[in-house]
Amino acid sequence: MPNTSLHPNILFHFTNKQALFGILSSNFRVSYARENIRGPKEKKEFGVPMVSFCDLKLSELENFINEEGYGKYGIGVTKSCANRNNLNPVMYINKHCSITDDLINGIDGIFRHLDNLDNHDDIDNLSANYNNIINLYRYIKNYEGDLKRRGKPIIKNYRFADDREWRYVPDINTTGIKAFVPISEMDTSEKKRLLNASVQHLTLHFTPEDIKYLIIKDEDEIVELMDHLEKVKNKYDLDTRRRLSSRILTIEQIQNDI
């Protein structure tokens, strides 16, 4: 039976060419992303370790791929892969709604209460509940806001909900990593580099069978991509490379033919 849902059975991740080749060699790598949650009165800026995807059909990618966006190179993987790896859709909230202020104030209030406790049992119990709420916080994004990308102009009133984002976020109890950091810990390139180095061992695994599409900028790069897959001999055998060669799309094809 054909899929009649508005949502596809594939999630796409977009990046640059070097990062795409790295993903094909050694899986997705977790990195810290800056998040900015705003309400009518309150705002919260923080960093979260994650890998992001978009839940879009091929016919919708033309509007997603642009010079100000997320990259001209992409990989599409199955939602079965997403389910195995505990990915979840982002929950979008309206910056004009008071519930957003309530969320920000509630989390800040729990944190202040933690600081005032002396009883270790109370601290442990409250810390566990705090972590549960923080974990929810890591999957929240404004429905609409300013899109800021390094070295690119700010896009005002960008509708983030159009991305239909899914996230892989490491378990909040993962030892040795910061599940949630204030923006002051990643407000320079060097600070962010050090943060990302602290999670470089965390990867999101997929199999060659999980790959449904590979997206590159133009046809001149097809041979380069296939040569790269051949070099990763322990992962992509000849039959797999033949299958993937038929799943390569270029930006021009997406913009003109789909």
C-alpha positions as CSV (number, residue, x, y, z in Angstrom):
1,M,0.0,0.0,0.0
2,P,1.5,3.4,-1.0
3,N,2.4,5.9,1.7
4,T,-0.4,8.5,1.7
5,S,0.9,10.3,4.8
6,L,2.0,14.0,4.5
7,H,5.3,12.8,6.0
8,P,7.8,10.6,4.2
9,N,9.5,7.5,5.5
10,I,12.9,9.2,5.2
11,L,14.7,11.8,7.3
12,F,17.3,14.1,5.6
13,H,20.4,15.6,7.2
14,F,22.1,18.5,5.3
15,T,25.7,19.7,5.7
16,N,28.8,20.5,3.7
17,K,30.8,18.2,1.4
18,Q,33.6,17.4,3.9
19,A,31.1,16.6,6.7
20,L,29.0,14.4,4.3
21,F,32.1,12.4,3.4
22,G,32.9,12.1,7.1
23,I,29.4,10.8,7.9
24,L,29.8,8.1,5.1
25,S,33.1,7.1,6.6
26,S,32.3,7.0,10.3
27,N,28.6,7.8,11.0
28,F,27.0,11.0,12.2
29,R,28.9,12.9,14.9
30,V,27.2,14.7,17.7
31,S,28.0,18.5,18.1
32,Y,26.6,21.3,20.2
33,A,23.9,23.5,18.6
34,R,22.9,26.9,19.8
35,E,19.2,27.2,20.8
36,N,17.3,30.4,21.5
37,I,13.8,30.0,23.0
38,R,11.7,33.1,23.3
39,G,8.4,33.9,24.8
40,P,6.4,37.2,25.1
41,K,8.6,38.4,28.0
42,E,11.3,35.7,28.7
43,K,14.1,34.2,26.6
44,K,16.6,31.4,27.1
45,E,19.8,30.7,25.2
46,F,21.6,27.5,25.6
47,G,23.5,24.8,23.8
48,V,22.5,21.1,23.3
49,P,24.5,18.2,21.8
50,M,22.6,16.8,18.9
51,V,22.3,15.6,15.3
52,S,19.4,17.3,13.4
53,F,17.3,16.0,10.5
54,C,14.3,17.3,8.6
55,D,11.1,15.3,7.9
56,L,10.6,16.5,4.3
57,K,9.6,14.8,1.1
58,L,11.9,15.1,-2.0
59,S,9.4,17.5,-3.6
60,E,9.7,19.8,-0.6
61,L,13.5,20.0,-0.5
62,E,13.7,22.8,-3.1
63,N,12.5,25.3,-0.6
64,F,14.7,23.9,2.1
65,I,18.0,24.0,0.2
66,N,19.3,27.6,-0.2
67,E,22.5,29.6,0.2
68,E,21.4,30.8,3.7
69,G,20.2,27.4,4.8
70,Y,21.8,24.2,6.2
71,G,24.1,23.0,3.4
72,K,24.1,21.8,-0.2
73,Y,25.0,18.2,0.7
74,G,22.7,15.7,2.3
75,I,21.9,12.1,3.2
76,G,18.5,10.6,3.5
77,V,18.1,7.7,6.0
78,T,15.1,5.6,6.8
79,K,12.8,6.3,9.7
80,S,13.5,2.7,10.9
81,C,17.0,3.9,11.5
82,A,15.7,6.9,13.4
83,N,13.5,4.7,15.6
84,R,16.3,2.4,16.4
85,N,18.4,5.3,17.5
86,N,15.8,7.0,19.7
87,L,15.3,10.1,17.5
88,N,12.3,12.3,18.2
89,P,10.4,15.2,16.4
90,V,11.0,18.6,17.8
91,M,8.1,20.2,19.7
92,Y,7.4,23.8,18.3
93,I,6.1,26.5,20.6
94,N,4.9,30.0,19.8
95,K,7.0,32.9,21.0
96,H,3.8,34.9,21.4
97,C,2.2,32.5,23.8
98,S,2.5,32.7,27.6
99,I,3.2,28.9,27.9
100,T,6.7,29.6,26.6
101,D,7.3,32.1,29.4
102,D,5.9,29.6,31.9
103,L,8.3,26.9,30.7
104,I,11.3,29.1,30.9
105,N,10.4,30.4,34.4
106,G,9.5,26.9,35.6
107,I,12.9,25.5,34.7
108,D,14.7,28.5,36.2
109,G,12.7,28.2,39.4
110,I,13.6,24.5,39.8
111,F,17.3,25.4,39.4
112,R,17.1,28.1,42.0
113,H,15.3,25.7,44.4
114,L,18.1,23.2,43.9
115,D,20.7,25.7,45.0
116,N,18.8,26.3,48.3
117,L,18.5,22.7,49.3
118,D,20.7,21.1,52.0
119,N,19.2,17.6,52.3
120,H,21.0,15.2,49.9
121,D,17.9,13.0,49.4
122,D,15.8,16.1,48.4
123,I,18.6,17.2,46.1
124,D,18.8,13.8,44.4
125,N,15.0,13.5,44.0
126,L,14.7,17.1,42.6
127,S,17.8,16.6,40.4
128,A,16.2,13.6,38.8
129,N,13.0,15.6,38.1
130,Y,15.0,18.5,36.9
131,N,16.8,16.3,34.4
132,N,13.5,15.0,33.1
133,I,12.3,18.5,32.4
134,I,15.6,19.6,31.0
135,N,15.4,16.6,28.7
136,L,12.1,17.8,27.4
137,Y,13.6,21.3,27.0
138,R,16.2,19.8,24.6
139,Y,13.5,19.0,22.1
140,I,11.7,22.4,22.1
141,K,12.1,25.1,19.5
142,N,10.2,28.3,18.6
143,Y,7.7,27.9,15.8
144,E,9.2,31.0,14.2
145,G,12.2,33.3,14.9
146,D,15.5,34.6,13.5
147,L,17.7,32.1,11.8
148,K,21.3,32.8,12.6
149,R,24.1,30.9,10.7
150,R,27.8,31.6,11.1
151,G,29.1,33.8,8.3
152,K,25.7,34.2,6.7
153,P,23.0,37.0,7.0
154,I,20.3,36.6,9.6
155,I,17.0,35.5,8.2
156,K,14.2,37.3,10.1
157,N,11.0,35.5,11.0
158,Y,12.2,32.2,9.7
159,R,9.5,29.6,10.2
160,F,11.4,26.8,11.9
161,A,8.3,24.6,11.9
162,D,8.7,24.2,8.1
163,D,11.9,22.2,8.7
164,R,9.8,19.5,10.6
165,E,13.0,18.8,12.6
166,W,13.8,15.5,14.3
167,R,16.7,15.3,16.7
168,Y,19.1,12.7,18.0
169,V,20.1,13.9,21.5
170,P,22.4,11.7,23.7
171,D,20.8,10.3,26.8
172,I,20.8,13.0,29.5
173,N,22.5,10.6,31.9
174,T,25.4,9.9,29.6
175,T,28.6,10.0,31.7
176,G,31.2,12.7,31.0
177,I,29.2,15.0,28.8
178,K,27.2,18.2,29.4
179,A,23.6,17.6,28.3
180,F,22.7,21.2,28.5
181,V,25.1,24.3,28.6
182,P,24.5,28.0,29.1
183,I,25.3,30.0,26.0
184,S,28.3,31.6,27.7
185,E,30.1,28.2,27.4
186,M,29.9,28.3,23.6
187,D,29.9,32.0,22.6
188,T,33.3,31.9,20.9
189,S,34.6,29.5,18.2
190,E,37.3,28.2,20.6
191,K,34.7,27.4,23.4
192,K,32.5,25.6,20.9
193,R,35.5,23.7,19.5
194,L,36.3,22.4,23.0
195,L,32.7,21.5,23.7
196,N,32.5,19.6,20.5
197,A,35.7,17.8,21.3
198,S,34.2,16.6,24.5
199,V,31.5,14.7,22.6
200,Q,33.4,13.7,19.5
201,H,33.3,10.0,20.7
202,L,29.4,10.1,20.4
203,T,28.1,8.9,17.1
204,L,24.7,8.1,15.6
205,H,25.1,4.7,13.8
206,F,23.5,3.7,10.6
207,T,24.0,0.8,8.1
208,P,24.4,1.2,4.3
209,E,21.0,-0.3,4.0
210,D,19.6,2.7,5.9
211,I,20.7,5.1,3.2
212,K,18.0,6.0,0.7
213,Y,19.4,9.1,-0.9
214,L,22.7,11.0,-1.2
215,I,22.5,14.6,-2.3
216,I,25.5,16.5,-3.8
217,K,25.8,19.9,-5.4
218,D,26.3,18.9,-9.0
219,E,27.0,16.0,-11.4
220,D,30.8,16.7,-11.5
221,E,31.0,15.4,-7.9
222,I,29.4,12.0,-8.6
223,V,32.7,10.3,-9.4
224,E,34.3,11.8,-6.4
225,L,31.5,10.5,-4.2
226,M,31.7,7.0,-5.6
227,D,35.5,7.0,-5.3
228,H,35.0,7.9,-1.6
229,L,32.6,5.1,-1.0
230,E,35.0,2.6,-2.7
231,K,37.7,3.7,-0.3
232,V,35.5,2.8,2.7
233,K,35.8,-0.8,1.7
234,N,34.8,-2.3,5.0
235,K,31.4,-0.6,4.8
236,Y,30.3,-0.3,1.2
237,D,30.7,-3.4,-0.9
238,L,30.3,-3.4,-4.7
239,D,26.5,-4.2,-4.6
240,T,25.9,-1.5,-2.1
241,R,27.9,1.1,-4.2
242,R,25.8,0.1,-7.2
243,R,22.6,0.6,-5.3
244,L,23.7,3.9,-3.9
245,S,24.8,5.2,-7.3
246,S,21.2,5.1,-8.4
247,R,20.2,7.1,-5.3
248,I,22.5,10.1,-5.9
249,L,20.6,13.3,-6.5
250,T,22.1,16.7,-7.4
251,I,20.8,20.1,-6.3
252,E,20.0,20.9,-9.9
253,Q,17.8,17.8,-10.2
254,I,15.9,18.7,-7.0
255,Q,15.3,22.2,-8.2
256,N,14.3,21.4,-11.7
257,D,13.0,17.9,-12.0
258,I,11.4,16.8,-8.7
